[in-house]
Amino acid sequence: MTGAEASGDLLILVAMIVGLGVLSQLLSARFRVPSVLFLITAGVAIGPEGLGVLTIDSFGESGLSTIVGLSVAIIVFEGAFHLKAEKIREAPAAVIRLTTVGAAIAFLGTAGAVRFFLGANWDIALLIGALLVATGPTVITPILKVVPVRDRVAATLETEGIVNDVTAAILAVVLFKSMTVREIHADVYLQLFAERLGTGLLVGVVVAAVVWAVLQYVDISPDDAPRNARLLTLAGAIVAFGTADYVFAEAGVAAAATAGLILGNANLPYEEEIEAFKGDITLLVLSFVFITLAALLEFDQLFALGLGGVAVVVAVMLVLRPFLVFLSTRGGRFTFRERLFMSAVGPRGIIPASVATLFAIRLQTDAAPTNPAGADLLVGTVFLVILVTVVLEGGLARQIAETLDVIPMRVLIIGGGRVGRSLAERLEARGENVVLIEADKTVLEELRNDGFTAREGDGTDTEVLREAGVENAKTVVAASGDDDVNLLVAQLAKSNFDVENVIARANNPSNASAFEDLGVQTISAAESTAWAIDNRIERPALSDWMSELGRSGDVQEIEITDEDLVGQRIVDVGGELPNGVLIALVSRNGASEVPTPDVELQAGDHITLIGRTEAVQEAINQCGKPV
């Protein structure tokens, strides 16, 4: 075959891979399934186990190493760029534990499972354990795009993936380096790790500083500054990776992550254009690498593992992951179901696949050491865990989330003052997914320090509302101290985003009619205060009890959806409810009344439950769905 023919074949192969990658992304968006599932399927289809179009010789050993290295640099940089400081603050304690104690449990536990179930040498077992620490943004981010969980859950999973990507890659390289030189002393491991991490941090900081300074102080082109800003940022990612990797192998991953994290939080000019551009580049790179590496997989390597390989997968998915998640997320910030979801969603991604493939090539070809059996065990185990976790945990992530009911509709509160803050506290105590929007930076910082999910911005800006999740909101509350702001927020929520439930605070009673003309539910501050004082005077016991709503007591309105309840009398239904809850009202055709024991329930009736918080929640699960 001539050089021209080989070049033409390679061009066709690259075009095929890119086309399959784009198709995978389209299928992901269409069926709301993480794209990695389609990417792996496409790779297997064109690899040796499928059509045989793509093999390990298609790019050559050095070509594959270069492609994977640059791709990992862009992927890690892009993931770190999106990791904003406010996201990290959503669940800082859990993130720290997941990336330290949790990572150590995953590392040692996986290594022990590989050693026990597969009989591997400790060097290979520890290497596999190090690689499988990483979940990574390449698999977590596509999942979170189709599974809109609470912000604190998403922030924790994203941060864990990015940090563990870096530590896993560096730890794996340190262990592999120790294998090649046969050094096993603890101080050698520590030195190798510190060299790579320190080099990566230093190079990342320097490159980020240079890129930031150029964008801030240099006129990079009056004619097309956004384009040049995009190219400069992309070049920064590649330069950071290449420079650090030249000094110490795999230090580039830490450098790319460091540069991305700093620049992503540096308020760069043209930040939106940079994010959009990098997102498109990353999708193409991610598609290319995932398909390429999946194509290199040989099923014989998987089947050779036998039941031992299955046992390792079970240990990783069903023992180690739940244990480390529940240990790391203790403290009450997450519900039990959210912790179950995080336990069930820990697929492994591009870092283990790419690094394992490169290590296997070196184990099979390098003069020292030559370990083809270890190479097969390494690749087989890593890819088996990746395949099973991606298919089951990634492909079924939305179904898992829906079963566990961890995809809540949001409640947006515009205004983080005393009213908005108090309302958010009550709603969160009931398990609602509350996001506050506040423009005042001092108030914003106080909200975040107290554990609230708060976004900075003007609530009358449609982009701010969209980024806060208004398109997935069941309720928007305009609770600021400015009636003009509240009126505009209500108009936007109704007309632009078609939010079902819009509630506005009217600080001036004379403005209430303007809100009501829009069809917006209006709460007059003056009337609410008078009502509260009247309750304190005439109904002190009820007033005291209502101050505990969302804590020890609760009132909830639900719609009757259980066909078994239709036609039953109130006295019969009440007898089946948990102790500590009563049916206070029945609403039908817009009219509400305190029911007599003989009132029969009809489909679509709304009933108001009052009682202890736990009993009310149990009754909701038994009778219908919240309104």
ChimeraX attribute file (.defattr): number of C-alpha atoms within 10 A of each C-alpha:
attribute: neighborCount
match mode: 1-to-1
recipient: residues
	/A:1	6
	/A:2	7
	/A:3	8
	/A:4	9
	/A:5	10
	/A:6	12
	/A:7	12
	/A:8	12
	/A:9	13
	/A:10	15
	/A:11	12
	/A:12	12
	/A:13	17
	/A:14	15
	/A:15	13
	/A:16	14
	/A:17	24
	/A:18	20
	/A:19	14
	/A:20	21
	/A:21	28
	/A:22	17
	/A:23	17
	/A:24	23
	/A:25	21
	/A:26	14
	/A:27	15
	/A:28	20
	/A:29	15
	/A:30	9
	/A:31	10
	/A:32	18
	/A:33	23
	/A:34	30
	/A:35	30
	/A:36	29
	/A:37	19
	/A:38	23
	/A:39	29
	/A:40	25
	/A:41	18
	/A:42	23
	/A:43	27
	/A:44	23
	/A:45	18
	/A:46	23
	/A:47	22
	/A:48	19
	/A:49	18
	/A:50	14
	/A:51	11
	/A:52	13
	/A:53	14
	/A:54	26
	/A:55	17
	/A:56	17
	/A:57	10
	/A:58	15
	/A:59	16
	/A:60	10
	/A:61	13
	/A:62	10
	/A:63	12
	/A:64	19
	/A:65	17
	/A:66	12
	/A:67	15
	/A:68	25
	/A:69	23
	/A:70	18
	/A:71	23
	/A:72	26
	/A:73	25
	/A:74	27
	/A:75	28
	/A:76	31
	/A:77	33
	/A:78	27
	/A:79	25
	/A:80	26
	/A:81	23
	/A:82	18
	/A:83	21
	/A:84	17
	/A:85	12
	/A:86	16
	/A:87	20
	/A:88	19
	/A:89	18
	/A:90	23
	/A:91	22
	/A:92	15
	/A:93	16
	/A:94	26
	/A:95	23
	/A:96	19
	/A:97	19
	/A:98	27
	/A:99	22
	/A:100	17
	/A:101	15
	/A:102	25
	/A:103	25
	/A:104	17
	/A:105	18
	/A:106	25
	/A:107	24
	/A:108	18
	/A:109	21
	/A:110	26
	/A:111	25
	/A:112	20
	/A:113	23
	/A:114	28
	/A:115	21
	/A:116	15
	/A:117	17
	/A:118	20
	/A:119	12
	/A:120	19
	/A:121	13
	/A:122	13
	/A:123	18
	/A:124	20
	/A:125	25
	/A:126	24
	/A:127	24
	/A:128	26
	/A:129	30
	/A:130	28
	/A:131	32
	/A:132	32
	/A:133	31
	/A:134	29
	/A:135	28
	/A:136	29
	/A:137	28
	/A:138	29
	/A:139	24
	/A:140	26
	/A:141	18
	/A:142	19
	/A:143	25
	/A:144	21
	/A:145	14
	/A:146	17
	/A:147	21
	/A:148	19
	/A:149	22
	/A:150	21
	/A:151	18
	/A:152	23
	/A:153	23
	/A:154	22
	/A:155	23
	/A:156	24
	/A:157	24
	/A:158	27
	/A:159	27
	/A:160	26
	/A:161	30
	/A:162	26
	/A:163	24
	/A:164	26
	/A:165	29
	/A:166	25
	/A:167	22
	/A:168	26
	/A:169	25
	/A:170	27
	/A:171	25
	/A:172	25
	/A:173	24
	/A:174	24
	/A:175	23
	/A:176	18
	/A:177	15
	/A:178	17
	/A:179	16
	/A:180	14
	/A:181	10
	/A:182	12
	/A:183	13
	/A:184	12
	/A:185	9
	/A:186	8
	/A:187	10
	/A:188	14
	/A:189	17
	/A:190	12
	/A:191	12
	/A:192	19
	/A:193	20
	/A:194	15
	/A:195	17
	/A:196	26
	/A:197	23
	/A:198	16
	/A:199	22
	/A:200	31
	/A:201	21
	/A:202	18
	/A:203	25
	/A:204	31
	/A:205	21
	/A:206	16
	/A:207	26
	/A:208	26
	/A:209	16
	/A:210	12
	/A:211	20
	/A:212	22
	/A:213	12
	/A:214	14
	/A:215	19
	/A:216	13
	/A:217	8
	/A:218	9
	/A:219	9
	/A:220	16
	/A:221	11
	/A:222	8
	/A:223	8
	/A:224	9
	/A:225	15
	/A:226	18
	/A:227	15
	/A:228	17
	/A:229	23
	/A:230	20
	/A:231	14
	/A:232	17
	/A:233	23
	/A:234	21
	/A:235	15
	/A:236	24
	/A:237	29
	/A:238	20
	/A:239	20
	/A:240	31
	/A:241	31
	/A:242	22
	/A:243	18
	/A:244	26
	/A:245	21
	/A:246	11
	/A:247	14
	/A:248	16
	/A:249	16
	/A:250	26
	/A:251	31
	/A:252	35
	/A:253	35
	/A:254	32
	/A:255	37
	/A:256	36
	/A:257	31
	/A:258	28
	/A:259	31
	/A:260	31
	/A:261	25
	/A:262	21
	/A:263	25
	/A:264	23
	/A:265	16
	/A:266	15
	/A:267	11
	/A:268	16
	/A:269	14
	/A:270	15
	/A:271	17
	/A:272	12
	/A:273	14
	/A:274	22
	/A:275	17
	/A:276	12
	/A:277	15
	/A:278	22
	/A:279	17
	/A:280	11
	/A:281	17
	/A:282	22
	/A:283	17
	/A:284	18
	/A:285	21
	/A:286	25
	/A:287	29
	/A:288	25
	/A:289	26
	/A:290	26
	/A:291	28
	/A:292	29
	/A:293	25
	/A:294	24
	/A:295	27
	/A:296	21
	/A:297	24
	/A:298	18
	/A:299	14
	/A:300	11
	/A:301	18
	/A:302	20
	/A:303	13
	/A:304	14
	/A:305	19
	/A:306	12
	/A:307	12
	/A:308	18
	/A:309	23
	/A:310	19
	/A:311	17
	/A:312	26
	/A:313	22
	/A:314	16
	/A:315	18
	/A:316	22
	/A:317	22
	/A:318	13
	/A:319	15
	/A:320	20
	/A:321	23
	/A:322	20
	/A:323	15
	/A:324	19
	/A:325	22
	/A:326	19
	/A:327	16
	/A:328	20
	/A:329	24
	/A:330	15
	/A:331	11
	/A:332	7
	/A:333	16
	/A:334	19
	/A:335	15
	/A:336	13
	/A:337	14
	/A:338	21
	/A:339	21
	/A:340	18
	/A:341	24
	/A:342	20
	/A:343	20
	/A:344	22
	/A:345	27
	/A:346	27
	/A:347	27
	/A:348	30
	/A:349	28
	/A:350	25
	/A:351	28
	/A:352	27
	/A:353	23
	/A:354	24
	/A:355	23
	/A:356	26
	/A:357	26
	/A:358	18
	/A:359	18
	/A:360	20
	/A:361	18
	/A:362	18
	/A:363	22
	/A:364	17
	/A:365	13
	/A:366	12
	/A:367	10
	/A:368	12
	/A:369	14
	/A:370	14
	/A:371	15
	/A:372	15
	/A:373	12
	/A:374	18
	/A:375	22
	/A:376	22
	/A:377	23
	/A:378	24
	/A:379	26
	/A:380	24
	/A:381	27
	/A:382	25
	/A:383	26
	/A:384	21
	/A:385	25
	/A:386	23
	/A:387	21
	/A:388	18
	/A:389	23
	/A:390	25
	/A:391	19
	/A:392	17
	/A:393	23
	/A:394	28
	/A:395	23
	/A:396	18
	/A:397	25
	/A:398	22
	/A:399	14
	/A:400	19
	/A:401	22
	/A:402	14
	/A:403	12
	/A:404	14
	/A:405	13
	/A:406	22
	/A:407	17
	/A:408	18
	/A:409	19
	/A:410	22
	/A:411	25
	/A:412	28
	/A:413	26
	/A:414	28
	/A:415	27
	/A:416	27
	/A:417	18
	/A:418	12
	/A:419	16
	/A:420	22
	/A:421	17
	/A:422	11
	/A:423	17
	/A:424	23
	/A:425	17
	/A:426	17
	/A:427	17
	/A:428	15
	/A:429	13
	/A:430	15
	/A:431	12
	/A:432	16
	/A:433	21
	/A:434	25
	/A:435	25
	/A:436	27
	/A:437	24
	/A:438	24
	/A:439	16
	/A:440	14
	/A:441	12
	/A:442	9
	/A:443	16
	/A:444	22
	/A:445	16
	/A:446	13
	/A:447	19
	/A:448	16
	/A:449	12
	/A:450	8
	/A:451	14
	/A:452	22
	/A:453	23
	/A:454	28
	/A:455	24
	/A:456	17
	/A:457	19
	/A:458	18
	/A:459	27
	/A:460	20
	/A:461	12
	/A:462	16
	/A:463	13
	/A:464	16
	/A:465	23
	/A:466	14
	/A:467	10
	/A:468	24
	/A:469	16
	/A:470	23
	/A:471	16
	/A:472	17
	/A:473	23
	/A:474	16
	/A:475	19
	/A:476	25
	/A:477	24
	/A:478	29
	/A:479	28
	/A:480	25
	/A:481	19
	/A:482	14
	/A:483	19
	/A:484	14
	/A:485	19
	/A:486	25
	/A:487	21
	/A:488	16
	/A:489	26
	/A:490	27
	/A:491	19
	/A:492	18
	/A:493	26
	/A:494	18
	/A:495	10
	/A:496	11
	/A:497	16
	/A:498	15
	/A:499	18
	/A:500	11
	/A:501	17
	/A:502	22
	/A:503	21
	/A:504	26
	/A:505	26
	/A:506	27
	/A:507	20
	/A:508	13
	/A:509	14
	/A:510	9
	/A:511	16
	/A:512	21
	/A:513	13
	/A:514	13
	/A:515	22
	/A:516	12
	/A:517	9
	/A:518	13
	/A:519	15
	/A:520	20
	/A:521	17
	/A:522	20
	/A:523	17
	/A:524	18
	/A:525	17
	/A:526	12
	/A:527	13
	/A:528	11
	/A:529	11
	/A:530	12
	/A:531	12
	/A:532	12
	/A:533	14
	/A:534	13
	/A:535	16
	/A:536	14
	/A:537	11
	/A:538	10
	/A:539	12
	/A:540	13
	/A:541	11
	/A:542	11
	/A:543	16
	/A:544	12
	/A:545	12
	/A:546	16
	/A:547	12
	/A:548	13
	/A:549	19
	/A:550	19
	/A:551	16
	/A:552	13
	/A:553	19
	/A:554	21
	/A:555	19
	/A:556	20
	/A:557	21
	/A:558	21
	/A:559	20
	/A:560	23
	/A:561	17
	/A:562	13
	/A:563	12
	/A:564	9
	/A:565	19
	/A:566	15
	/A:567	12
	/A:568	15
	/A:569	17
	/A:570	19
	/A:571	15
	/A:572	13
	/A:573	16
	/A:574	15
	/A:575	10
	/A:576	12
	/A:577	18
	/A:578	17
	/A:579	14
	/A:580	14
	/A:581	22
	/A:582	20
	/A:583	21
	/A:584	16
	/A:585	17
	/A:586	23
	/A:587	19
	/A:588	15
	/A:589	8
	/A:590	7
	/A:591	7
	/A:592	14
	/A:593	11
	/A:594	13
	/A:595	17
	/A:596	12
	/A:597	12
	/A:598	11
	/A:599	14
	/A:600	18
	/A:601	20
	/A:602	17
	/A:603	14
	/A:604	16
	/A:605	18
	/A:606	24
	/A:607	26
	/A:608	20
	/A:609	22
	/A:610	21
	/A:611	22
	/A:612	21
	/A:613	22
	/A:614	17
	/A:615	19
	/A:616	26
	/A:617	19
	/A:618	14
	/A:619	25
	/A:620	19
	/A:621	11
	/A:622	16
	/A:623	20
	/A:624	19
	/A:625	16
	/A:626	15
	/A:627	11
